[in-house]
Amino acid sequence: MKKRMISLITAGCMVLSMAGCTSGGSSQADASTTSETSATQSAETAAEGAKYTIGICQLVQHDALDAATQGFKDAIVEALGEDAVTFDEQNAQNDTNTCATIITGFVASDVDLILANATPALQAAQAGTDTIPVLGTSVTEYGVALGIDDFDGLVGTNISGTSDLAPLDEQAAMIQELFPDAKTVGLLYCSAEANSQYQVDTVKADLEAMGYICEYYAFSDSNDLSTVCQSAADASDVIYVPTDNTAANNTELINNICYGKVPVVAGEEGICSGCGVATLSISYYDLGVATGKMAVKILTGESKVEEMPIEYAPQFTKKYNPANAEALGITIPDDYVAIEE
């Protein structure tokens, strides 16, 4: 990036020198036109030869976050070319302290842009830099994640990105559609993830308005997930799991407890595929692509990150897990799409 700026400054100096060598009305006009053309060509040439380094901090490895990262990278490579960008991709292994360490390294290396994949990664980036452009993805609610009251969709700082928030009222309606005779819904989530708390609070309000009895089942990390999940399974007719990264990384454990006993409605497809019955799903790959397109605009100077509002997934699909539905004897409506193994 710095080399590109130097090239543009040099081009500007050349333009001024050319303008200073002309005299007379028509000659000055011609020189001005020539100068503008030359400056534009120089800028395009500099942009074409620019090299960018992008730091990627991904909270944990699971299908949804992996897909978002891949979509992000693919969109940038398609737009700028494989030789124009270097990705410094690092995984925090679901540790918030490691997120902070990764971001500190990116700042020290003076990367051109940071992708923060998941809420704790975004929070670490917010704390780590106020100058390097940061794009979040797989983040549910930016106001909650960044501590912004009355969030209107524009952060207005060096941070923007994409949200994986599916309509929570429609997720609650899905539970009512599939399980109209259920009485109790267990809300299973990681208390360390602010956006998980936001989701279960919102869904709880919607479900209680429908007449369900809802109970929170919060686990602090993967170490107490088994005990908490077992309690939820024993006391609930249905379990709801939001787009929670710790849950997504431990779907096998949840499935071992719930399979064939209690249905799980999930906030995203990866969790549903691992342990759920149904979900209102987005494409995390497409979400990553949208984030990558935002990055290209920032890197090439087409847009400023502080002026870019948060973008949302354009499409939501009702999906179901055939194996889990069959094990529970649940008939799935025709407008649901089966998740392929």
Protein Blocks (a to p, Z undefined) as FASTA:
>chain_A
ZZmmmmmmmmmmmmmmmmmmggcjklmmmmmmmmmmmmmmmmmmmmmmpccddddddfba
cfklmmmmmmmmmmmmmmnopklpccddddehhpaklmmmmmmmmmmnopabdcdedjkl
mmmmmmmpckbccddehifblmlmnopahiehinopabdcddfbdcfklmmmmmmmmmmm
bmbdcddddfklmklmmmmmmmmmmmmmnopacdddddfblmlmmmmmmmmmmmpcbdcd
dddfklmmmmmmmmmmmgokaccddfbfklmmmmpmbdcdddfklmmmmmmmmmmmmmno
macfklpccdddfbdcddddfklmmmnopacdfkbccddZZ
